[in-house]
Amino acid sequence: MNLKVYQIIQSPTQEERWSQIVRFLSKTDFYPGEHSMRYCLNKVFYFEQGLFVGAMHEEYIPDQTEMTEDKEERTIDNIDPWERTIFAIDFPNKKLLIQQRDYSPRNLSRTTARSRIVNILDEAWYDAMGVEFNYIPTNLNLGNEYFIQNFINGRRVLGAKLNFGKTFLVDKLFDGSEPEEAWISTWNDDASGLSELTFSTVSSGDLHNSPFFKLAISTPNVEIESITYFDSVEDKPITESRRKFDLIEVPDVTKRTEVNIALMETFKAMQANQEKLQSLRAIQLD
C-alpha cells in the first residue's frame, strides 16, 4: 500500500489542538454521498506522538454478479458493500497522507475519496481553529539535490536513470572531486543528442567508482529520474523514483488486511519515514 503525501498549509502546533481535532474525528457520524450512498470514519484509529491514522469507509453501488443454475448471469441483490481508504495526519511535520488505491465500484474514485476526507478534515479544522483545511502536493520543488543528499552521498549506488536537457557541458563534478581532463573533454565533445542514460552495476558494485556516472550526474539540466542504492539496514537494494517522491510505502498491507493491522503498519511506516516526511514540502511555511 502506498500513501500520497500532501503538505498542510495551516496546521496547529499545540498538542492540545491535535487532540481536539482527533476527538472531533472520533465523534463524526455517517455522511450522505451521491446516489444515497453513505461514507464514514471507522471508530478505530491510532493516535500517538502527533501521528494520527484512520480509515474512511464508503458505501458503493454493488456490481457483483452470480450465475444461476441455468448458467445465466444476474446481479446479486440485497447487499450493501463498503470500500476502505486509509488516511493519516503527521501533525509535527504538517502532512496529510491518503492511500493511493484503485476502486472498481463505479461511484468511487481517488478524487472522490480525497474530497470526502478533506471535507471531514475541513470541519475538524474549523472546529479546532476556525480556519479551513488547505493542502497542496509536496513534490513540486524536490530536485536533484534531494536525490544526491539522501540516496547518493554516503551510499553504495547500484543504479541510476537520468534524463538530459540541451545544456551538456561539464566543468566540475557534483561531489567536489577533481575530474580527469580527458574524461571531461570526451564527455563535452559528445554531439549525439543524448536524452536518457541508464546505469546499472553488479550487486557488489558502486557507481561512485564510475567517471561516466559522475560526469552524467554533474551535467547542467540533468534530471535524476531514479536512484538504486544498497540499504545496509534493510540489507537489500532500494530504488527511489521521482515518480514516487511523494509516496510513503506501507509493505504487506492490502485492502483485505484487517483494519487494526493496517492502521498500526501505517503508523510504523510513518515513524520509519520521518526524515522523508520532514523533507517533503512544496513551500516553506516556517
C-alpha atoms as an extended CHARMM CRD file, in Angstrom:
* protein
*
       286  EXT
         1         1  MET       CA              0.0000000000        0.0000000000        0.0000000000  PROA      1               0.0000000000
         2         2  ASN       CA              1.2130000000        3.4960000000       -0.8780000000  PROA      2               0.0000000000
         3         3  LEU       CA              0.1300000000        6.7690000000        0.6890000000  PROA      3               0.0000000000
         4         4  LYS       CA              0.4060000000       10.0590000000       -1.1920000000  PROA      4               0.0000000000
         5         5  VAL       CA              1.8090000000       12.9080000000        0.9040000000  PROA      5               0.0000000000
         6         6  TYR       CA              0.3260000000       16.4040000000        0.9050000000  PROA      6               0.0000000000
         7         7  GLN       CA              1.5070000000       19.4930000000        2.7540000000  PROA      7               0.0000000000
         8         8  ILE       CA             -0.9770000000       21.0670000000        5.1700000000  PROA      8               0.0000000000
         9         9  ILE       CA             -0.9390000000       24.8500000000        4.7700000000  PROA      9               0.0000000000
        10        10  GLN       CA             -2.1660000000       25.7940000000        8.2420000000  PROA      10              0.0000000000
        11        11  SER       CA             -1.6130000000       23.1330000000       10.8660000000  PROA      11              0.0000000000
        12        12  PRO       CA             -1.8340000000       23.5260000000       14.6530000000  PROA      12              0.0000000000
        13        13  THR       CA              1.4180000000       23.3710000000       16.5830000000  PROA      13              0.0000000000
        14        14  GLN       CA             -0.0580000000       22.8480000000       20.0480000000  PROA      14              0.0000000000
        15        15  GLU       CA             -0.6170000000       19.2540000000       21.1510000000  PROA      15              0.0000000000
        16        16  GLU       CA             -3.9530000000       20.1430000000       22.7270000000  PROA      16              0.0000000000
        17        17  ARG       CA             -5.1860000000       21.2510000000       19.2910000000  PROA      17              0.0000000000
        18        18  TRP       CA             -4.0620000000       17.9530000000       17.8320000000  PROA      18              0.0000000000
        19        19  SER       CA             -6.0900000000       16.1120000000       20.4750000000  PROA      19              0.0000000000
        20        20  GLN       CA             -9.0880000000       18.3590000000       19.8320000000  PROA      20              0.0000000000
        21        21  ILE       CA             -9.0330000000       17.5180000000       16.1310000000  PROA      21              0.0000000000
        22        22  VAL       CA             -8.7050000000       13.8010000000       16.8500000000  PROA      22              0.0000000000
        23        23  ARG       CA            -11.6340000000       13.9410000000       19.3060000000  PROA      23              0.0000000000
        24        24  PHE       CA            -13.7390000000       15.6320000000       16.6340000000  PROA      24              0.0000000000
        25        25  LEU       CA            -12.8420000000       12.9510000000       14.0780000000  PROA      25              0.0000000000
        26        26  SER       CA            -13.6720000000       10.1720000000       16.5390000000  PROA      26              0.0000000000
        27        27  LYS       CA            -17.2160000000       11.5430000000       17.0360000000  PROA      27              0.0000000000
        28        28  THR       CA            -18.2060000000       12.0600000000       13.3940000000  PROA      28              0.0000000000
        29        29  ASP       CA            -21.3460000000       10.3830000000       12.1060000000  PROA      29              0.0000000000
        30        30  PHE       CA            -22.3370000000        8.9510000000        8.7350000000  PROA      30              0.0000000000
        31        31  TYR       CA            -22.1850000000       11.4070000000        5.8240000000  PROA      31              0.0000000000
        32        32  PRO       CA            -24.5580000000       11.3600000000        2.8400000000  PROA      32              0.0000000000
        33        33  GLY       CA            -22.9760000000       10.8070000000       -0.5590000000  PROA      33              0.0000000000
        34        34  GLU       CA            -24.1170000000       10.5970000000       -4.1490000000  PROA      34              0.0000000000
        35        35  HSD       CA            -26.7950000000        8.0700000000       -5.1380000000  PROA      35              0.0000000000
        36        36  SER       CA            -27.8640000000        7.8330000000       -1.4660000000  PROA      36              0.0000000000
        37        37  MET       CA            -24.5560000000        6.1070000000       -0.6980000000  PROA      37              0.0000000000
        38        38  ARG       CA            -23.0650000000        6.9960000000        2.7010000000  PROA      38              0.0000000000
        39        39  TYR       CA            -19.4970000000        7.2870000000        3.9880000000  PROA      39              0.0000000000
        40        40  CYS       CA            -17.9810000000        7.4980000000        7.4590000000  PROA      40              0.0000000000
        41        41  LEU       CA            -14.8170000000        7.2440000000        9.5260000000  PROA      41              0.0000000000
        42        42  ASN       CA            -14.1010000000        3.9760000000       11.2870000000  PROA      42              0.0000000000
        43        43  LYS       CA            -14.3430000000        4.3100000000       15.0700000000  PROA      43              0.0000000000
        44        44  VAL       CA            -10.9700000000        2.5210000000       15.2650000000  PROA      44              0.0000000000
        45        45  PHE       CA             -7.9810000000        4.8570000000       14.8760000000  PROA      45              0.0000000000
        46        46  TYR       CA             -4.3920000000        5.2470000000       16.0720000000  PROA      46              0.0000000000
        47        47  PHE       CA             -3.0180000000        8.4350000000       17.6150000000  PROA      47              0.0000000000
        48        48  GLU       CA              0.4080000000        8.7060000000       19.2130000000  PROA      48              0.0000000000
        49        49  GLN       CA              3.3970000000       11.0660000000       19.0870000000  PROA      49              0.0000000000
        50        50  GLY       CA              1.4540000000       13.5210000000       16.9580000000  PROA      50              0.0000000000
        51        51  LEU       CA              0.6800000000       10.8850000000       14.3230000000  PROA      51              0.0000000000
        52        52  PHE       CA             -2.9630000000       10.0910000000       13.5730000000  PROA      52              0.0000000000
        53        53  VAL       CA             -4.0070000000        7.1500000000       11.3900000000  PROA      53              0.0000000000
        54        54  GLY       CA             -7.6280000000        6.4800000000       10.4960000000  PROA      54              0.0000000000
        55        55  ALA       CA             -9.8300000000        4.8610000000        7.8800000000  PROA      55              0.0000000000
        56        56  MET       CA            -12.7150000000        6.1840000000        5.8100000000  PROA      56              0.0000000000
        57        57  HSD       CA            -15.3250000000        3.7250000000        4.5500000000  PROA      57              0.0000000000
        58        58  GLU       CA            -17.5160000000        4.4190000000        1.5260000000  PROA      58              0.0000000000
        59        59  GLU       CA            -20.6780000000        2.6360000000        0.5230000000  PROA      59              0.0000000000
        60        60  TYR       CA            -20.7840000000        1.8330000000       -3.1650000000  PROA      60              0.0000000000
        61        61  ILE       CA            -23.1330000000        0.6170000000       -5.8470000000  PROA      61              0.0000000000
        62        62  PRO       CA            -22.6890000000       -3.1670000000       -5.9740000000  PROA      62              0.0000000000
        63        63  ASP       CA            -21.6570000000       -4.5980000000       -9.3060000000  PROA      63              0.0000000000
        64        64  GLN       CA            -21.1990000000       -8.2190000000       -8.2770000000  PROA      64              0.0000000000
        65        65  THR       CA            -22.9950000000      -10.8830000000      -10.2610000000  PROA      65              0.0000000000
        66        66  GLU       CA            -23.7480000000      -14.5600000000       -9.8360000000  PROA      66              0.0000000000
        67        67  MET       CA            -24.5700000000      -17.4700000000      -12.1140000000  PROA      67              0.0000000000
        68        68  THR       CA            -27.9470000000      -19.1970000000      -11.9610000000  PROA      68              0.0000000000
        69        69  GLU       CA            -28.4840000000      -22.9300000000      -12.3310000000  PROA      69              0.0000000000
        70        70  ASP       CA            -29.4030000000      -22.1720000000      -15.9270000000  PROA      70              0.0000000000
        71        71  LYS       CA            -25.9370000000      -20.6330000000      -16.3770000000  PROA      71              0.0000000000
        72        72  GLU       CA            -27.3200000000      -17.1280000000      -16.7010000000  PROA      72              0.0000000000
        73        73  GLU       CA            -25.6380000000      -14.1100000000      -15.1390000000  PROA      73              0.0000000000
        74        74  ARG       CA            -27.6420000000      -11.9110000000      -12.7800000000  PROA      74              0.0000000000
        75        75  THR       CA            -26.9360000000       -9.1080000000      -10.3350000000  PROA      75              0.0000000000
        76        76  ILE       CA            -26.6710000000      -10.0200000000       -6.6590000000  PROA      76              0.0000000000
        77        77  ASP       CA            -29.3250000000       -8.0960000000       -4.7240000000  PROA      77              0.0000000000
        78        78  ASN       CA            -29.6700000000       -7.0830000000       -1.0790000000  PROA      78              0.0000000000
        79        79  ILE       CA            -26.0030000000       -6.3550000000       -0.3850000000  PROA      79              0.0000000000
        80        80  ASP       CA            -24.5360000000       -3.0740000000        0.8750000000  PROA      80              0.0000000000
        81        81  PRO       CA            -20.7670000000       -3.2540000000        0.3250000000  PROA      81              0.0000000000
        82        82  TRP       CA            -18.2170000000       -0.7070000000        1.5370000000  PROA      82              0.0000000000
        83        83  GLU       CA            -14.6850000000        0.1820000000        0.4600000000  PROA      83              0.0000000000
        84        84  ARG       CA            -11.9230000000        1.4020000000        2.8010000000  PROA      84              0.0000000000
        85        85  THR       CA             -9.3230000000        4.1480000000        2.3580000000  PROA      85              0.0000000000
        86        86  ILE       CA             -6.5370000000        4.6820000000        4.8950000000  PROA      86              0.0000000000
        87        87  PHE       CA             -5.5000000000        8.2580000000        5.6630000000  PROA      87              0.0000000000
        88        88  ALA       CA             -3.1710000000        9.8350000000        8.1970000000  PROA      88              0.0000000000
        89        89  ILE       CA             -2.0470000000       13.1680000000        9.6290000000  PROA      89              0.0000000000
        90        90  ASP       CA              1.5110000000       13.9470000000       10.7040000000  PROA      90              0.0000000000
        91        91  PHE       CA              0.8830000000       16.9980000000       12.8890000000  PROA      91              0.0000000000
        92        92  PRO       CA              4.5440000000       17.8470000000       13.6890000000  PROA      92              0.0000000000
        93        93  ASN       CA              5.5430000000       17.7360000000       10.0080000000  PROA      93              0.0000000000
        94        94  LYS       CA              2.2800000000       19.2860000000        8.7630000000  PROA      94              0.0000000000
        95        95  LYS       CA              1.4770000000       16.4460000000        6.3660000000  PROA      95              0.0000000000
        96        96  LEU       CA             -1.6710000000       14.6800000000        5.1660000000  PROA      96              0.0000000000
        97        97  LEU       CA             -1.3030000000       11.1450000000        3.7890000000  PROA      97              0.0000000000
        98        98  ILE       CA             -4.0020000000        9.4220000000        1.7360000000  PROA      98              0.0000000000
        99        99  GLN       CA             -3.9200000000        5.8700000000        0.4370000000  PROA      99              0.0000000000
       100       100  GLN       CA             -3.3840000000        5.5670000000       -3.3200000000  PROA      100             0.0000000000
       101       101  ARG       CA             -5.6140000000        2.7560000000       -4.4750000000  PROA      101             0.0000000000
       102       102  ASP       CA             -7.8520000000        1.7640000000       -7.3420000000  PROA      102             0.0000000000
       103       103  TYR       CA            -11.6090000000        1.4680000000       -6.9450000000  PROA      103             0.0000000000
       104       104  SER       CA            -13.6390000000       -0.9640000000       -9.0150000000  PROA      104             0.0000000000
       105       105  PRO       CA            -17.0730000000        0.4010000000       -7.9550000000  PROA      105             0.0000000000
       106       106  ARG       CA            -18.3290000000        2.9320000000      -10.4810000000  PROA      106             0.0000000000
       107       107  ASN       CA            -19.3450000000        5.5620000000       -7.9160000000  PROA      107             0.0000000000
       108       108  LEU       CA            -15.9340000000        5.6600000000       -6.1730000000  PROA      108             0.0000000000
       109       109  SER       CA            -12.5790000000        7.1080000000       -7.2290000000  PROA      109             0.0000000000
       110       110  ARG       CA             -9.3640000000        8.5430000000       -5.7720000000  PROA      110             0.0000000000
       111       111  THR       CA            -10.7120000000       12.0380000000       -6.3240000000  PROA      111             0.0000000000
       112       112  THR       CA            -13.9790000000       11.2490000000       -4.5530000000  PROA      112             0.0000000000
       113       113  ALA       CA            -12.2060000000        9.6380000000       -1.5890000000  PROA      113             0.0000000000
       114       114  ARG       CA             -9.7560000000       12.5250000000       -1.2210000000  PROA      114             0.0000000000
       115       115  SER       CA            -12.5580000000       15.0920000000       -1.4640000000  PROA      115             0.0000000000
       116       116  ARG       CA            -14.5660000000       13.3490000000        1.2500000000  PROA      116             0.0000000000
       117       117  ILE       CA            -11.6030000000       13.0350000000        3.6070000000  PROA      117             0.0000000000
       118       118  VAL       CA            -10.7260000000       16.6970000000        3.1030000000  PROA      118             0.0000000000
       119       119  ASN       CA            -14.3340000000       17.7680000000        3.7240000000  PROA      119             0.0000000000
       120       120  ILE       CA            -14.3050000000       15.9680000000        7.0700000000  PROA      120             0.0000000000
       121       121  LEU       CA            -10.9250000000       17.4760000000        7.9570000000  PROA      121             0.0000000000
       122       122  ASP       CA            -12.2720000000       20.8950000000        6.9830000000  PROA      122             0.0000000000
       123       123  GLU       CA            -14.9570000000       20.5030000000        9.6520000000  PROA      123             0.0000000000
       124       124  ALA       CA            -12.3710000000       19.3860000000       12.2180000000  PROA      124             0.0000000000
       125       125  TRP       CA            -10.0180000000       22.3030000000       11.4410000000  PROA      125             0.0000000000
       126       126  TYR       CA            -12.8460000000       24.8080000000       11.6890000000  PROA      126             0.0000000000
       127       127  ASP       CA            -13.9590000000       23.2960000000       14.9920000000  PROA      127             0.0000000000
       128       128  ALA       CA            -10.4350000000       23.4790000000       16.4510000000  PROA      128             0.0000000000
       129       129  MET       CA             -9.0760000000       26.6900000000       14.9310000000  PROA      129             0.0000000000
       130       130  GLY       CA            -11.8320000000       28.4140000000       12.9900000000  PROA      130             0.0000000000
       131       131  VAL       CA             -9.9790000000       28.0510000000        9.6680000000  PROA      131             0.0000000000
       132       132  GLU       CA            -10.3850000000       25.9950000000        6.5160000000  PROA      132             0.0000000000
       133       133  PHE       CA             -8.2980000000       22.8980000000        5.8760000000  PROA      133             0.0000000000
       134       134  ASN       CA             -5.9950000000       23.6330000000        2.9290000000  PROA      134             0.0000000000
       135       135  TYR       CA             -3.3600000000       21.3680000000        1.4120000000  PROA      135             0.0000000000
       136       136  ILE       CA             -1.1060000000       21.0860000000       -1.6390000000  PROA      136             0.0000000000
       137       137  PRO       CA              1.0170000000       18.3260000000       -3.2570000000  PROA      137             0.0000000000
       138       138  THR       CA              4.5260000000       18.0110000000       -1.8700000000  PROA      138             0.0000000000
       139       139  ASN       CA              6.7540000000       17.0470000000       -4.7850000000  PROA      139             0.0000000000
       140       140  LEU       CA              6.8320000000       20.4140000000       -6.5670000000  PROA      140             0.0000000000
       141       141  ASN       CA             10.2980000000       21.6400000000       -5.5870000000  PROA      141             0.0000000000
       142       142  LEU       CA             12.1750000000       18.4170000000       -4.8880000000  PROA      142             0.0000000000
       143       143  GLY       CA             15.0930000000       18.3110000000       -7.3170000000  PROA      143             0.0000000000
       144       144  ASN       CA             18.3750000000       16.5180000000       -7.8640000000  PROA      144             0.0000000000
       145       145  GLU       CA             19.8160000000       17.7900000000       -4.5990000000  PROA      145             0.0000000000
       146       146  TYR       CA             17.2720000000       15.7010000000       -2.6650000000  PROA      146             0.0000000000
       147       147  PHE       CA             18.4540000000       12.5680000000       -4.5130000000  PROA      147             0.0000000000
       148       148  ILE       CA             22.1040000000       13.4430000000       -4.0180000000  PROA      148             0.0000000000
       149       149  GLN       CA             21.8590000000       14.2120000000       -0.3180000000  PROA      149             0.0000000000
       150       150  ASN       CA             19.6170000000       11.3000000000        0.6370000000  PROA      150             0.0000000000
       151       151  PHE       CA             20.3700000000        8.4810000000       -1.7970000000  PROA      151             0.0000000000
       152       152  ILE       CA             23.8190000000        9.1120000000       -3.3300000000  PROA      152             0.0000000000
       153       153  ASN       CA             26.1020000000       10.7320000000       -0.7430000000  PROA      153             0.0000000000
       154       154  GLY       CA             27.3180000000        8.1200000000        1.7160000000  PROA      154             0.0000000000
       155       155  ARG       CA             25.5160000000        5.3150000000       -0.1270000000  PROA      155             0.0000000000
       156       156  ARG       CA             26.7050000000        2.4950000000       -2.3590000000  PROA      156             0.0000000000
       157       157  VAL       CA             24.9030000000        3.3870000000       -5.5690000000  PROA      157             0.0000000000
       158       158  LEU       CA             23.8860000000        0.4310000000       -7.7480000000  PROA      158             0.0000000000
       159       159  GLY       CA             21.8610000000        2.1020000000      -10.4740000000  PROA      159             0.0000000000
       160       160  ALA       CA             20.5770000000        5.3720000000      -11.8830000000  PROA      160             0.0000000000
       161       161  LYS       CA             18.2440000000        6.6210000000      -14.5890000000  PROA      161             0.0000000000
       162       162  LEU       CA             18.9640000000       10.1330000000      -15.8900000000  PROA      162             0.0000000000
       163       163  ASN       CA             17.2540000000       12.4760000000      -18.3270000000  PROA      163             0.0000000000
       164       164  PHE       CA             19.1560000000       15.2770000000      -20.0670000000  PROA      164             0.0000000000
       165       165  GLY       CA             18.2820000000       18.7370000000      -21.3400000000  PROA      165             0.0000000000
       166       166  LYS       CA             20.0570000000       20.7160000000      -24.0410000000  PROA      166             0.0000000000
       167       167  THR       CA             22.9470000000       22.0050000000      -21.9140000000  PROA      167             0.0000000000
       168       168  PHE       CA             25.6010000000       19.3260000000      -21.8280000000  PROA      168             0.0000000000
       169       169  LEU       CA             28.9370000000       20.8410000000      -20.8370000000  PROA      169             0.0000000000
       170       170  VAL       CA             30.5170000000       19.8250000000      -17.5020000000  PROA      170             0.0000000000
       171       171  ASP       CA             33.1890000000       21.9020000000      -15.7540000000  PROA      171             0.0000000000
       172       172  LYS       CA             33.0740000000       20.4120000000      -12.2260000000  PROA      172             0.0000000000
       173       173  LEU       CA             31.8340000000       17.2320000000      -10.5750000000  PROA      173             0.0000000000
       174       174  PHE       CA             28.8950000000       17.0760000000       -8.1630000000  PROA      174             0.0000000000
       175       175  ASP       CA             30.9510000000       15.5950000000       -5.3060000000  PROA      175             0.0000000000
       176       176  GLY       CA             33.7570000000       18.1410000000       -5.4770000000  PROA      176             0.0000000000
       177       177  SER       CA             36.3690000000       15.6190000000       -6.6660000000  PROA      177             0.0000000000
       178       178  GLU       CA             38.9460000000       16.5880000000       -9.3050000000  PROA      178             0.0000000000
       179       179  PRO       CA             37.8450000000       15.4550000000      -12.7890000000  PROA      179             0.0000000000
       180       180  GLU       CA             40.2300000000       13.9020000000      -15.2830000000  PROA      180             0.0000000000
       181       181  GLU       CA             40.6390000000       16.3470000000      -18.1320000000  PROA      181             0.0000000000
       182       182  ALA       CA             40.4280000000       13.5510000000      -20.7120000000  PROA      182             0.0000000000
       183       183  TRP       CA             37.0670000000       12.3730000000      -19.3280000000  PROA      183             0.0000000000
       184       184  ILE       CA             35.7090000000       15.9290000000      -19.2480000000  PROA      184             0.0000000000
       185       185  SER       CA             36.8390000000       16.5530000000      -22.8150000000  PROA      185             0.0000000000
       186       186  THR       CA             35.3340000000       13.3220000000      -24.1210000000  PROA      186             0.0000000000
       187       187  TRP       CA             32.0230000000       13.9540000000      -22.3830000000  PROA      187             0.0000000000
       188       188  ASN       CA             31.7500000000       17.5570000000      -23.5350000000  PROA      188             0.0000000000
       189       189  ASP       CA             32.5470000000       16.5820000000      -27.1330000000  PROA      189             0.0000000000
       190       190  ASP       CA             29.5040000000       14.2630000000      -27.2850000000  PROA      190             0.0000000000
       191       191  ALA       CA             27.1850000000       15.5830000000      -30.0120000000  PROA      191             0.0000000000
       192       192  SER       CA             24.8050000000       12.6180000000      -30.1980000000  PROA      192             0.0000000000
       193       193  GLY       CA             21.7940000000       14.4330000000      -28.7350000000  PROA      193             0.0000000000
       194       194  LEU       CA             21.7420000000       12.0770000000      -25.7530000000  PROA      194             0.0000000000
       195       195  SER       CA             18.4490000000       12.4320000000      -23.8670000000  PROA      195             0.0000000000
       196       196  GLU       CA             18.3990000000        9.4870000000      -21.4770000000  PROA      196             0.0000000000
       197       197  LEU       CA             21.0140000000        7.2840000000      -19.7940000000  PROA      197             0.0000000000
       198       198  THR       CA             20.6030000000        4.2820000000      -17.5130000000  PROA      198             0.0000000000
       199       199  PHE       CA             23.3690000000        2.9680000000      -15.2360000000  PROA      199             0.0000000000
       200       200  SER       CA             23.3900000000       -0.4360000000      -13.5690000000  PROA      200             0.0000000000
       201       201  THR       CA             26.1230000000       -2.2660000000      -11.6540000000  PROA      201             0.0000000000
       202       202  VAL       CA             26.6450000000       -5.7930000000      -10.4080000000  PROA      202             0.0000000000
       203       203  SER       CA             25.3610000000       -6.4310000000       -6.8750000000  PROA      203             0.0000000000
       204       204  SER       CA             28.7730000000       -5.6170000000       -5.3380000000  PROA      204             0.0000000000
       205       205  GLY       CA             29.4250000000       -2.5330000000       -7.4910000000  PROA      205             0.0000000000
       206       206  ASP       CA             29.2930000000        1.1780000000       -6.7330000000  PROA      206             0.0000000000
       207       207  LEU       CA             28.6740000000        3.9500000000       -9.2670000000  PROA      207             0.0000000000
       208       208  HSD       CA             30.8160000000        6.2910000000       -7.1880000000  PROA      208             0.0000000000
       209       209  ASN       CA             33.7220000000        4.4890000000       -8.8940000000  PROA      209             0.0000000000
       210       210  SER       CA             32.3970000000        5.3230000000      -12.3660000000  PROA      210             0.0000000000
       211       211  PRO       CA             33.6990000000        8.5350000000      -14.0120000000  PROA      211             0.0000000000
       212       212  PHE       CA             30.8530000000        8.2870000000      -16.5350000000  PROA      212             0.0000000000
       213       213  PHE       CA             28.2880000000        8.3690000000      -13.7170000000  PROA      213             0.0000000000
       214       214  LYS       CA             29.9900000000       11.3390000000      -12.0590000000  PROA      214             0.0000000000
       215       215  LEU       CA             30.0640000000       13.2430000000      -15.3360000000  PROA      215             0.0000000000
       216       216  ALA       CA             26.4810000000       12.3960000000      -16.1960000000  PROA      216             0.0000000000
       217       217  ILE       CA             25.0800000000       13.4240000000      -12.8290000000  PROA      217             0.0000000000
       218       218  SER       CA             27.1250000000       16.6530000000      -12.8920000000  PROA      218             0.0000000000
       219       219  THR       CA             25.7090000000       17.7440000000      -16.2430000000  PROA      219             0.0000000000
       220       220  PRO       CA             23.7000000000       21.0030000000      -16.1370000000  PROA      220             0.0000000000
       221       221  ASN       CA             19.9510000000       20.4500000000      -16.5640000000  PROA      221             0.0000000000
       222       222  VAL       CA             20.2220000000       16.7210000000      -15.8880000000  PROA      222             0.0000000000
       223       223  GLU       CA             17.1240000000       15.3090000000      -14.1890000000  PROA      223             0.0000000000
       224       224  ILE       CA             17.5820000000       12.3150000000      -11.9180000000  PROA      224             0.0000000000
       225       225  GLU       CA             14.6370000000       10.0150000000      -12.6120000000  PROA      225             0.0000000000
       226       226  SER       CA             15.6110000000        7.2760000000      -10.1650000000  PROA      226             0.0000000000
       227       227  ILE       CA             18.4670000000        6.0400000000       -7.9940000000  PROA      227             0.0000000000
       228       228  THR       CA             19.0460000000        2.4940000000       -6.7380000000  PROA      228             0.0000000000
       229       229  TYR       CA             21.2590000000        2.1820000000       -3.6580000000  PROA      229             0.0000000000
       230       230  PHE       CA             22.1280000000       -0.5630000000       -1.2040000000  PROA      230             0.0000000000
       231       231  ASP       CA             20.4290000000       -0.1200000000        2.1660000000  PROA      231             0.0000000000
       232       232  SER       CA             22.6950000000       -1.6340000000        4.8280000000  PROA      232             0.0000000000
       233       233  VAL       CA             19.8860000000       -1.6400000000        7.3970000000  PROA      233             0.0000000000
       234       234  GLU       CA             17.3980000000       -3.4630000000        5.1560000000  PROA      234             0.0000000000
       235       235  ASP       CA             20.2820000000       -5.4510000000        3.6260000000  PROA      235             0.0000000000
       236       236  LYS       CA             18.8390000000       -5.0720000000        0.1200000000  PROA      236             0.0000000000
       237       237  PRO       CA             18.7840000000       -2.6660000000       -2.8430000000  PROA      237             0.0000000000
       238       238  ILE       CA             16.2600000000        0.1830000000       -2.6360000000  PROA      238             0.0000000000
       239       239  THR       CA             15.0550000000        2.2110000000       -5.6260000000  PROA      239             0.0000000000
       240       240  GLU       CA             13.8700000000        5.7760000000       -5.1310000000  PROA      240             0.0000000000
       241       241  SER       CA             11.9970000000        7.1950000000       -8.1210000000  PROA      241             0.0000000000
       242       242  ARG       CA             10.9850000000       10.7770000000       -8.8680000000  PROA      242             0.0000000000
       243       243  ARG       CA              7.5020000000        9.4740000000       -9.6640000000  PROA      243             0.0000000000
       244       244  LYS       CA              7.2940000000        8.1460000000       -6.1090000000  PROA      244             0.0000000000
       245       245  PHE       CA              8.8300000000       11.1570000000       -4.3750000000  PROA      245             0.0000000000
       246       246  ASP       CA              5.5930000000       11.9800000000       -2.6370000000  PROA      246             0.0000000000
       247       247  LEU       CA              4.6470000000        8.4130000000       -1.6620000000  PROA      247             0.0000000000
       248       248  ILE       CA              5.1840000000        6.5270000000        1.5940000000  PROA      248             0.0000000000
       249       249  GLU       CA              5.1340000000        2.7440000000        1.1910000000  PROA      249             0.0000000000
       250       250  VAL       CA              3.4340000000        0.5310000000        3.7710000000  PROA      250             0.0000000000
       251       251  PRO       CA              4.6320000000       -3.0190000000        2.9970000000  PROA      251             0.0000000000
       252       252  ASP       CA              2.3610000000       -6.0660000000        3.2200000000  PROA      252             0.0000000000
       253       253  VAL       CA             -0.8660000000       -4.0830000000        3.6430000000  PROA      253             0.0000000000
       254       254  THR       CA             -3.7090000000       -4.6160000000        1.1610000000  PROA      254             0.0000000000
       255       255  LYS       CA             -7.4070000000       -3.7650000000        1.1130000000  PROA      255             0.0000000000
       256       256  ARG       CA             -8.0600000000       -7.1390000000        2.7280000000  PROA      256             0.0000000000
       257       257  THR       CA             -5.7510000000       -6.5050000000        5.6930000000  PROA      257             0.0000000000
       258       258  GLU       CA             -7.6420000000       -6.1840000000        8.9760000000  PROA      258             0.0000000000
       259       259  VAL       CA             -8.1680000000       -2.5200000000        9.7630000000  PROA      259             0.0000000000
       260       260  ASN       CA             -6.3480000000       -2.6290000000       13.1340000000  PROA      260             0.0000000000
       261       261  ILE       CA             -3.2690000000       -4.1180000000       11.4830000000  PROA      261             0.0000000000
       262       262  ALA       CA             -3.4500000000       -1.6860000000        8.5470000000  PROA      262             0.0000000000
       263       263  LEU       CA             -3.5520000000        1.2820000000       10.9110000000  PROA      263             0.0000000000
       264       264  MET       CA             -0.6630000000        0.0030000000       13.0110000000  PROA      264             0.0000000000
       265       265  GLU       CA              1.5240000000       -0.7750000000        9.9860000000  PROA      265             0.0000000000
       266       266  THR       CA              0.7980000000        2.6850000000        8.5800000000  PROA      266             0.0000000000
       267       267  PHE       CA              1.8570000000        4.2400000000       11.8910000000  PROA      267             0.0000000000
       268       268  LYS       CA              5.1030000000        2.2480000000       11.8210000000  PROA      268             0.0000000000
       269       269  ALA       CA              5.7980000000        3.3380000000        8.2280000000  PROA      269             0.0000000000
       270       270  MET       CA              5.2700000000        6.9770000000        9.1960000000  PROA      270             0.0000000000
       271       271  GLN       CA              7.6780000000        6.6080000000       12.0990000000  PROA      271             0.0000000000
       272       272  ALA       CA             10.2860000000        4.9920000000        9.8360000000  PROA      272             0.0000000000
       273       273  ASN       CA              9.9320000000        7.7750000000        7.2410000000  PROA      273             0.0000000000
       274       274  GLN       CA             10.0570000000       10.8320000000        9.4840000000  PROA      274             0.0000000000
       275       275  GLU       CA             13.1020000000       12.2330000000        7.6750000000  PROA      275             0.0000000000
       276       276  LYS       CA             11.3500000000       11.9410000000        4.3200000000  PROA      276             0.0000000000
       277       277  LEU       CA              8.0900000000       13.3750000000        5.6750000000  PROA      277             0.0000000000
       278       278  GLN       CA             10.0130000000       16.3360000000        7.0510000000  PROA      278             0.0000000000
       279       279  SER       CA             11.8270000000       16.9000000000        3.7480000000  PROA      279             0.0000000000
       280       280  LEU       CA              8.7580000000       16.6260000000        1.5250000000  PROA      280             0.0000000000
       281       281  ARG       CA              7.3100000000       20.0890000000        1.0430000000  PROA      281             0.0000000000
       282       282  ALA       CA              6.0540000000       22.3370000000       -1.6950000000  PROA      282             0.0000000000
       283       283  ILE       CA              6.5550000000       25.6740000000        0.0400000000  PROA      283             0.0000000000
       284       284  GLN       CA              8.4720000000       26.8980000000        3.0610000000  PROA      284             0.0000000000
       285       285  LEU       CA              5.9840000000       27.7470000000        5.8060000000  PROA      285             0.0000000000
       286       286  ASP       CA              8.3120000000       28.3810000000        8.7350000000  PROA      286             0.0000000000
